[in-house]
Amino acid sequence: MYRRRDDPRARMIAEITNDLRRYAVDAQHVGHAFAGLHGLNATDLHALIAVMDAELTGDPITPGRLGEQLNISSGSVTALVDRLERAGHIRRDRDTADRRKVFLHYADQGAALAMSFFGPLGRRTDEVMARFSDEELEVVHRFMATMGASMREHRDAVRAARPDSPGRPG
């Protein structure tokens, strides 16, 4: 594509780049299939992933942080959270220390739907990872974490350059 391929390292980098692109597209197709089965749109799906990621790291997400991550206005966040809550995918919980603060969590029904749909993929992922040593997995993890951080930095730069971006000073 846009990469040199005239030496072994350049060919490997091109292959990895293509593999990452194909993986991202395939993962997007799987996510869209889940969304389609449950009447969700792309923003709904991204919101559910953000809520799940926040829970996995032990740092529950607020509606404000969700809006920042999704790059949508506070009014859009409210409509989004209301819709996902009505559908049983998420729930709002007040912070016990500061009752003004609200955290978003997966609702039991939403978690069950996700587990039912994504469970087989999780088992496939476990089977693939079992083929690699701990040392190999450490390298893959470092690579993926660094690539993810680079992608998010680029995403944020692209968002900031857009004239209609909610996070851009106007």
Secondary structure as the mmCIF struct_conf table of DSSP 4:
data_model
#
loop_
_struct_conf.conf_type_id
_struct_conf.id
_struct_conf.beg_label_comp_id
_struct_conf.beg_label_asym_id
_struct_conf.beg_label_seq_id
_struct_conf.end_label_comp_id
_struct_conf.end_label_asym_id
_struct_conf.end_label_seq_id
BEND BEND1 ARG A 3 ARG A 3
BEND BEND2 ASP A 6 ASP A 7
HELX_RH_AL_P HELX_RH_AL_P1 PRO A 8 LEU A 37
TURN_TY1_P TURN_TY1_P1 HIS A 38 GLY A 39
HELX_RH_AL_P HELX_RH_AL_P2 ALA A 42 LEU A 56
TURN_TY1_P TURN_TY1_P2 THR A 57 GLY A 58
HELX_LH_PP_P HELX_LH_PP_P1 PRO A 60 PRO A 60
STRN STRN1 ILE A 61 ILE A 61
HELX_LH_PP_P HELX_LH_PP_P2 THR A 62 THR A 62
HELX_RH_AL_P HELX_RH_AL_P3 PRO A 63 LEU A 70
TURN_TY1_P TURN_TY1_P3 ASN A 71 ASN A 71
HELX_RH_AL_P HELX_RH_AL_P4 SER A 74 ARG A 86
TURN_TY1_P TURN_TY1_P4 ALA A 87 GLY A 88
BEND BEND3 HIS A 89 HIS A 89
STRN STRN2 ILE A 90 ARG A 94
BEND BEND4 THR A 96 ALA A 97
TURN_TY1_P TURN_TY1_P5 ARG A 99 ARG A 100
STRN STRN3 VAL A 102 TYR A 106
HELX_RH_AL_P HELX_RH_AL_P5 ASP A 108 MET A 129
TURN_TY1_P TURN_TY1_P6 ALA A 130 ARG A 131
BEND BEND5 PHE A 132 PHE A 132
HELX_RH_AL_P HELX_RH_AL_P6 ASP A 134 ALA A 161
BEND BEND6 ARG A 162 ARG A 162
TURN_TY1_P TURN_TY1_P7 PRO A 163 ASP A 164
TURN_TY1_P TURN_TY1_P8 PRO A 166 GLY A 167
BEND BEND7 ARG A 168 ARG A 168
#
